[in-house]
């Protein structure tokens, strides 16, 4: 039993969700998904997946997005949900 619990809880496939502020920052800068995608070198649908939390970016992509939005990575991505009204 302990071995199966370990395998389930320590699986490489399960990840903590990554929360982000991409959409809020992108729209505040007046950028479309396509424009941001062009800046970071991905398909515009990838930006949508990221904004909806359906996909976690690689470190390289997170850094490219932060640079394109002129923000620090820690301002855009978190392991905890952001507080509204902050």
Long-range contacts (C-beta under 8 A, 24 or more apart in sequence): 15-56, 16-79, 17-53, 17-56, 17-79, 18-53, 18-56, 18-57, 18-77, 18-78, 18-79, 19-53, 19-77, 19-78, 19-79, 19-80, 19-81, 19-82, 20-50, 20-51, 20-53, 20-76, 20-77, 20-78, 21-75, 21-76, 21-77, 21-82, 22-47, 22-50, 22-51, 22-65, 22-69, 22-76, 23-51, 25-69, 25-71, 25-75, 25-76, 26-51, 26-69, 29-69, 31-69, 36-65, 36-68, 36-69, 39-64, 39-68, 40-64, 40-65, 40-68
